[in-house]
Amino acid sequence: MENLQPTNLFDRFNRWLSESITVKLISIGFLMLVLLIPASWVEHLMEERQHRAESVMAEVSDKWSGSQTLSGPVLVIPYKYRETVKLDKGQTEVKESIRKAFFLPETLQITGVVNPEKLHRGIFDVVVYEASLTMNAVFSKPDFKRLDIAEELVLWSEAHLVVAVSDLRGISKNPPVVLLGQHTLTSEPAQHIGIAISKPKPPEQAVIYNAISLQQQSTTGFTVDANWSSDTDFTSEAEISFTLKGSSVLGFVPSGKTTAVKLSGPWPNPSFDGDFLPATREVTEKDFTATWQILHFNRPLAQSWKDREEELSGSTFGLKLLMPVDQYQKSIRTAKYGILVILLTFVSLVLVEITQRVRIHPFQYILIGAALIIYYTLLLSFSEQVGFAKAYWISTMATVALLAAYSTTFFNMRRLTWLFALLLVAFYTFIFVIVLQQDYSLLIGSIGLFLVLAALMYFSRQIKWYKEPVDLKG
């Protein structure tokens, strides 16, 4: 009998190790920490695919034409500038140079029809557009006295109109310009037009635009000679019609003292960005119409200036057409809740073990955890093909079916299998609602977790945590 005593102690220790609730909880906690490693790998994979989609979209957009921002038309009238320069021995000399005066229109009306087009690169789609625009500008007669310029120094014959365009590749034909009372004039491209606008950044899907962003200055555009010989030939009205290609963003600078813009097009989910929202908008399942009304009180621009290159920026507004690639953002947000799903699943299994006298091996927990992690790779891969919502439920149903079938190997009653499957569906439905309801995700999540905690307290209320489930004596 003495020789069997160590064996009995070893058997008792093994029995305690396998049946102790404390040991079970510690091992489950350790397993969850281990599963954080592959979970972080999956989240990194999602971010990598997102960056890949962004780079493809930027590449395709760059070959078509970049995001566009328009400013103008601006009336530019050169004048002679004379200054007296002192020479040696008290002598002086009058030097003459040519400088420029700039005038913005009193009223500016822009109407346009934006026709989007989808370009494809592999599994990624990029939206570009071709906009038919008409700009109607009305100028008041230039007040040179206000700029301290003598009338006799004004070079009316060299007066011209300029329109700044952030990417000239979007213009395929010379835009015709009609001045009131004159024939149609032909414009010419120009790389330095005396004014500057800020160029919008290419769209980044990782951070969905909150406003039209601005970066490096651009001085490209087109210009047209006014063909005036004197101030008596001054024409106050100008009409410019042209077609402009671009990618994702079409922005405008409110160049007029009063600026009115009306855009429409066959696109069901436009985004209106910049410093000003539309005064009116109408968006249907097939198209949109939006109008802006902006006064000079709302813009940081002077109505006229001279001698310097003015940057026309600071009040940019417009339209954004982006392909909905939020499946990456939603997938990443879903993956962040992965550890919560694993925790709830494991806790549910532990409670079933304790209350129903079911034995689940740690290796079975590992396989269940692996299935819960692979779920997110299924979600990512399917979302790139069919969209987030469909991919979510395809992945959910596949994972739930797999785990439900596997649970029959350790559940001795069919009702436990069905209960386990329903719990998994409830967990994934809860996460789906949180991901979609961004504005109320914190509220819904807090209430949901509170209810889950209450349910755990209720179902564990009769468990005797300090009572051994099996008598270890003898």
C-alpha positions in Angstrom: 0.0 0.0 0.0 2.8 2.4 0.7 4.2 1.9 -2.8 0.8 2.9 -4.3 0.5 6.1 -2.3 2.6 8.4 -4.6 0.5 7.1 -7.5 -2.7 7.9 -5.7 -1.4 11.4 -5.0 -0.4 11.8 -8.7 -3.9 10.7 -9.8 -5.5 13.1 -7.4 -3.4 15.9 -8.6 -4.3 15.1 -12.3 -7.9 15.0 -11.3 -7.7 18.3 -9.6 -5.8 19.8 -12.5 -8.4 18.7 -15.0 -11.5 19.6 -12.9 -10.4 22.8 -11.1 -12.4 25.8 -12.3 -9.5 28.1 -11.4 -7.0 26.2 -13.5 -9.5 26.1 -16.3 -10.0 29.9 -16.2 -6.3 30.5 -16.0 -5.6 28.3 -19.0 -8.4 29.9 -21.0 -7.0 33.4 -20.2 -3.5 32.3 -21.3 -5.0 30.9 -24.6 -6.7 34.2 -25.3 -3.4 36.1 -24.8 -1.8 33.7 -27.3 -4.6 34.3 -29.8 -3.9 38.0 -29.7 -0.8 37.4 -31.8 -2.6 36.0 -34.9 -5.4 38.5 -34.4 -2.9 41.3 -34.7 -1.5 39.7 -37.9 -4.9 39.6 -39.4 -5.5 43.3 -38.6 -2.2 44.2 -40.1 -3.2 42.3 -43.3 -6.4 44.3 -43.5 -4.4 47.6 -43.3 -2.0 46.3 -45.9 -4.8 45.6 -48.3 -6.3 49.0 -47.6 -3.0 50.7 -48.5 -2.8 48.6 -51.6 -6.3 49.8 -52.7 -5.3 53.4 -52.1 -2.2 53.1 -54.1 -4.0 51.6 -57.0 -6.6 54.3 -57.0 -4.0 57.0 -56.9 -2.1 55.4 -59.8 -5.2 55.1 -62.0 -6.3 58.6 -61.1 -2.9 60.1 -61.9 -3.0 58.6 -65.4 -6.5 59.9 -66.1 -6.2 63.4 -64.5 -5.9 64.4 -60.9 -8.4 66.0 -58.6 -9.4 69.4 -60.0 -9.8 72.8 -58.4 -10.9 75.8 -60.6 -10.5 79.5 -59.9 -11.5 82.4 -62.0 -11.9 83.9 -64.4 -9.7 86.8 -63.4 -9.3 89.9 -65.5 -5.6 90.8 -65.9 -4.7 94.2 -67.3 -1.0 95.1 -67.6 0.2 98.7 -67.0 3.4 100.6 -67.2 5.2 101.3 -64.0 7.6 104.1 -63.9 10.1 104.8 -61.1 12.9 107.3 -60.8 16.3 105.8 -60.1 19.2 107.9 -58.7 22.5 107.6 -60.7 26.0 108.8 -60.0 26.8 112.5 -59.6 23.2 113.4 -58.6 21.7 112.3 -61.9 18.4 110.5 -62.1 16.8 108.2 -64.7 13.2 107.1 -65.2 12.9 103.4 -65.6 9.9 101.8 -67.0 8.6 98.2 -66.5 5.4 96.3 -67.1 3.3 95.2 -64.1 -0.1 93.7 -63.8 -3.4 94.6 -62.1 -5.9 91.8 -61.3 -9.7 92.1 -61.0 -12.2 89.5 -59.8 -15.8 89.4 -61.3 -18.7 91.0 -59.6 -20.9 87.9 -60.2 -19.9 84.4 -61.2 -22.3 81.7 -62.1 -21.0 78.2 -62.8 -23.3 75.4 -64.1 -22.0 71.9 -64.7 -23.0 68.3 -65.4 -20.6 65.8 -63.9 -20.5 62.4 -65.6 -18.7 59.8 -63.5 -17.1 56.7 -64.9 -15.7 53.7 -63.2 -12.2 52.4 -64.2 -11.0 49.0 -63.1 -7.6 47.8 -62.0 -7.8 44.1 -60.9 -10.3 43.9 -58.1 -10.2 47.6 -57.4 -12.6 50.3 -58.9 -11.7 53.9 -59.3 -14.2 56.7 -60.1 -13.2 59.4 -62.5 -15.4 62.0 -64.1 -15.8 64.3 -67.1 -17.6 67.5 -66.3 -19.2 69.9 -68.8 -18.9 73.3 -67.3 -20.1 76.8 -68.2 -18.8 79.9 -66.4 -20.6 83.2 -66.7 -18.7 86.1 -65.2 -19.7 89.8 -65.0 -17.0 92.4 -64.3 -17.3 95.9 -63.2 -15.2 98.5 -65.1 -11.7 98.4 -63.4 -11.1 101.2 -60.9 -7.4 102.0 -61.4 -7.5 105.0 -59.1 -8.2 102.7 -56.2 -5.0 100.8 -57.0 -3.1 104.1 -57.5 -2.5 103.5 -61.2 -2.7 106.4 -63.7 -5.2 105.8 -66.6 -2.7 106.7 -69.3 -0.4 103.9 -68.1 -2.9 101.2 -68.6 -2.2 98.8 -71.5 -5.7 97.9 -72.6 -4.5 96.1 -75.7 -2.7 93.5 -73.5 -5.7 92.8 -71.2 -6.6 89.1 -70.9 -8.7 86.7 -68.9 -7.2 83.7 -67.0 -8.7 80.7 -65.4 -6.6 78.6 -63.0 -6.9 74.8 -63.3 -5.0 72.6 -60.9 -4.3 69.9 -63.6 -4.3 70.9 -67.2 -4.3 67.3 -68.4 -8.0 67.3 -67.7 -8.6 69.8 -70.6 -8.5 68.1 -74.0 -9.7 71.1 -76.1 -9.0 74.8 -76.0 -12.0 76.2 -74.1 -13.9 78.8 -76.2 -14.4 82.2 -74.5 -17.2 84.6 -75.6 -17.0 88.2 -74.5 -20.2 90.3 -74.8 -20.5 91.9 -78.2 -17.4 90.0 -79.6 -16.8 86.8 -81.5 -15.7 83.6 -79.9 -12.1 83.8 -78.8 -9.6 80.9 -78.5 -7.9 80.3 -75.3 -4.3 79.0 -74.8 -2.8 77.0 -72.1 -0.4 78.7 -69.7 2.0 77.4 -67.1 2.3 80.8 -65.3 -0.8 82.9 -65.2 0.0 85.3 -62.4 -2.3 83.8 -59.9 -2.1 80.6 -57.9 -4.5 78.1 -56.5 -4.0 75.3 -54.0 -4.1 71.8 -55.4 -6.3 69.2 -53.7 -4.6 66.0 -52.5 -5.4 62.7 -54.1 -8.1 61.0 -52.1 -7.0 58.7 -49.3 -9.5 56.1 -48.4 -8.0 55.3 -45.0 -9.2 58.7 -43.8 -12.5 59.5 -45.5 -12.4 63.2 -46.5 -13.9 65.7 -44.0 -12.9 68.6 -46.3 -11.1 69.2 -49.5 -7.5 69.2 -48.5 -4.9 71.5 -50.0 -1.2 71.2 -50.7 1.3 72.6 -53.2 0.5 75.6 -55.2 -0.4 75.4 -58.9 -0.1 78.2 -61.4 -1.4 76.3 -64.5 -4.5 77.3 -66.4 -5.6 78.8 -69.6 -5.7 82.4 -70.8 -7.5 84.4 -73.6 -6.8 87.8 -75.0 -9.6 90.3 -74.6 -8.7 92.2 -77.9 -9.4 95.6 -76.4 -7.7 98.6 -77.8 -8.9 101.1 -75.2 -11.2 101.4 -72.2 -14.2 102.1 -74.6 -13.9 98.5 -75.8 -14.3 97.1 -72.3 -16.8 94.2 -72.1 -18.2 93.4 -68.7 -19.6 89.9 -69.5 -17.7 86.7 -70.3 -18.8 83.2 -71.0 -16.5 80.2 -70.9 -17.6 76.6 -71.8 -15.3 73.6 -71.6 -15.1 70.0 -70.6 -12.8 69.0 -67.7 -11.6 65.5 -66.8 -10.7 64.8 -63.2 -10.6 62.2 -60.5 -12.7 62.0 -57.4 -12.8 65.7 -56.4 -14.1 68.8 -58.3 -13.5 71.9 -56.3 -14.1 75.6 -56.8 -12.7 78.9 -55.4 -15.4 81.5 -55.0 -13.8 84.1 -57.3 -16.9 86.3 -57.7 -18.1 88.9 -55.3 -21.2 86.8 -55.5 -20.6 83.2 -56.6 -23.3 80.7 -57.6 -22.5 77.1 -58.5 -24.9 74.4 -59.7 -23.8 70.9 -60.3 -25.7 67.8 -61.2 -24.9 64.3 -62.4 -25.8 60.6 -62.4 -24.2 59.6 -59.1 -26.3 58.3 -56.2 -23.9 59.0 -53.2 -22.0 62.3 -53.7 -20.2 64.0 -50.9 -20.2 67.8 -50.6 -16.9 69.0 -49.0 -14.9 72.1 -48.4 -15.6 75.3 -46.5 -19.2 75.7 -47.8 -22.0 73.2 -47.9 -24.7 73.5 -50.7 -27.5 75.9 -50.1 -29.8 73.3 -51.7 -29.3 69.7 -52.6 -31.3 66.8 -53.9 -29.9 63.3 -54.0 -31.9 60.3 -55.4 -31.0 56.7 -56.0 -29.8 57.7 -59.5 -28.5 61.3 -59.5 -27.9 64.4 -57.6 -28.3 68.2 -57.9 -26.6 70.8 -55.6 -26.3 74.5 -55.6 -24.0 76.9 -53.7 -24.5 80.6 -53.0 -21.4 82.4 -51.6 -20.8 86.1 -50.9 -17.5 87.9 -50.7 -18.0 88.3 -47.0 -17.3 84.6 -46.7 -14.0 84.4 -48.5 -10.5 85.7 -47.6 -9.9 87.3 -51.1 -9.5 90.9 -52.2 -11.6 92.0 -55.2 -8.6 93.6 -56.9 -4.9 93.8 -56.4 -1.7 94.6 -58.3 1.9 93.6 -58.8 1.9 90.4 -56.8 0.9 86.7 -57.4 -2.2 86.2 -55.2 -3.0 82.7 -54.0 -6.7 82.1 -54.5 -7.5 79.6 -51.7 -8.9 79.3 -48.3 -12.6 79.0 -49.2 -12.5 76.0 -51.5 -15.7 74.0 -51.9 -17.1 71.4 -54.2 -18.0 67.8 -54.9 -16.3 64.6 -54.1 -17.0 61.3 -55.9 -15.4 58.4 -54.3 -15.9 54.7 -54.7 -17.2 53.2 -51.4 -14.2 51.2 -50.3 -15.2 51.4 -46.6 -15.1 47.5 -46.5 -11.5 47.9 -45.3 -12.4 50.4 -42.6 -15.4 48.3 -41.5 -13.3 45.1 -41.6 -10.6 46.7 -39.4 -13.2 47.9 -36.9 -14.7 44.5 -36.8 -11.3 42.9 -36.2 -10.8 45.2 -33.2 -13.8 43.4 -31.6 -12.2 40.0 -32.3 -10.9 39.5 -28.8 -14.4 40.3 -27.4 -16.0 37.6 -29.5 -13.4 35.1 -28.4 -13.8 36.1 -24.8 -17.6 35.7 -24.9 -17.4 32.4 -26.8 -14.9 30.9 -24.3 -16.8 32.1 -21.3 -20.0 30.6 -22.7 -18.2 27.3 -23.2 -16.7 27.4 -19.7 -20.2 28.0 -18.2 -21.5 25.1 -20.2 -18.7 22.9 -18.9 -19.4 23.8 -15.3 -23.2 23.7 -15.4 -23.7 20.7 -17.7 -20.8 18.5 -16.7 -19.3 18.7 -20.2 -15.6 18.2 -20.7 -13.9 20.3 -23.4 -10.2 19.7 -24.0 -7.8 22.7 -24.2 -6.9 21.6 -27.8 -10.5 21.9 -28.7 -10.5 25.5 -27.3 -7.4 26.1 -29.6 -9.3 24.9 -32.7 -12.3 27.0 -31.8 -10.1 30.1 -31.3 -8.4 29.4 -34.6 -11.7 29.3 -36.4 -12.7 32.6 -34.8 -9.5 34.2 -36.0 -9.7 32.8 -39.6 -13.2 34.3 -39.7 -11.6 37.7 -40.2 -9.5 36.6 -43.2 -12.7 35.2 -44.7 -14.4 38.6 -44.1 -11.5 40.5 -45.7 -11.3 38.4 -48.8 -15.0 38.2 -49.4 -15.5 41.9 -48.8 -13.2 42.8 -51.6 -15.4 40.8 -54.0 -19.0 41.3 -52.8 -18.9 44.2 -50.3 -18.8 44.3 -46.5 -22.4 43.4 -45.6 -22.7 40.3 -47.7 -19.1 39.2 -46.8 -19.9 39.6 -43.1 -22.9 37.3 -43.2 -21.2 34.8 -45.5 -18.2 34.6 -43.1 -20.5 34.5 -40.1 -22.7 31.7 -41.4 -19.7 29.7 -42.5 -17.9 30.1 -39.1 -21.1 29.4 -37.1 -21.8 26.2 -39.1 -18.2 25.0 -38.7 -18.2 25.6 -34.9 -21.7 24.2 -34.5 -20.7 21.0 -36.3 -17.5 20.7 -34.3 -19.3 21.2 -31.0 -21.2 18.0 -31.6 -18.0 16.2 -30.7 -18.1 17.4 -27.1 -21.7 18.4 -26.5 -23.8 15.4 -25.5 -27.1 17.1 -26.2 -28.3 18.6 -29.5 -29.9 21.5 -27.7 -26.5 22.6 -26.4 -25.3 22.7 -30.0 -28.2 24.8 -31.1 -27.7 27.1 -28.1 -24.0 27.5 -28.9 -24.8 28.3 -32.6 -27.5 30.9 -31.5 -25.0 32.5 -29.1 -22.4 32.9 -31.9 -25.0 34.4 -34.2 -26.0 36.8 -31.5 -22.4 37.8 -30.8 -21.7 38.5 -34.5 -25.0 40.4 -35.0 -24.1 42.5 -32.0 -20.7 43.4 -33.6 -22.4 44.0 -37.0 -24.8 46.6 -35.5 -21.9 48.3 -33.6 -19.8 48.6 -36.8 -22.6 50.0 -38.9 -24.0 52.5 -36.4 -20.9 54.6 -36.0 -22.7 57.5 -34.3 -24.3 55.3 -31.7 -21.6 52.5 -31.5 -20.5 53.5 -28.0 -24.0 53.7 -26.7 -25.1 50.4 -28.3 -21.8 48.7 -27.3 -22.1 49.8 -23.7 -25.7 48.7 -23.4 -24.9 45.4 -25.1 -22.0 44.6 -22.8 -24.0 45.5 -19.8 -26.7 43.0 -20.8 -24.1 40.3 -21.6 -22.6 40.9 -18.1 -26.0 40.7 -16.5 -26.7 37.4 -18.4 -23.4 35.9 -17.2 -24.2 36.9 -13.6 -27.6 35.3 -13.9 -26.5 31.9 -15.4 -23.5 31.6 -13.0 -25.5 32.5 -9.9 -25.8 28.9 -8.6 -22.2 27.9 -9.3 -20.4 27.0 -6.1 -17.0 28.4 -7.1 -15.2 27.0 -3.9 -16.8 23.6 -4.0 -15.0 20.9 -5.8 -17.2 19.4 -8.5 -15.9 15.9 -7.7 -15.1 14.5 -4.3 -11.4 14.1 -4.2 -11.3 11.9 -1.0 -10.4 8.3 -1.3 
